Amino acid sequence: MARKKHQHYTEEFRKEAVKRSEAPGVTQAQVAKELGISAQQISNWKRQFTRLSDKQFNTVDGVDYSKQESEELRRLKRENKRLKEEMEFLKKVSAYFAKDQE
């Protein structure tokens, strides 16, 4: 039995297919028929687009949602939290020593 070769579509093609299927008065089946693909494929792409997976749809409206960017954002949030805690501590310490000098 011969295996069916998988067709690879560009990210732009997938985005356009999902966008067209979400237009009012148009069904996924209609768009799929026009593009020569299955309606299930559009559903899969829509789900992937919604989840913003690591391999597909990494950028949406110019915002990078890739794994690398997400890791950087988490690291910066942790650092920001730590710096805020240090600042609060320093405020308390400076208030304590200012009180002693009076």
Helices and strands as residue ranges (DSSP letters): H 11-21, H 28-35, H 39-51, E 59-60, E 63-64, H 67-101
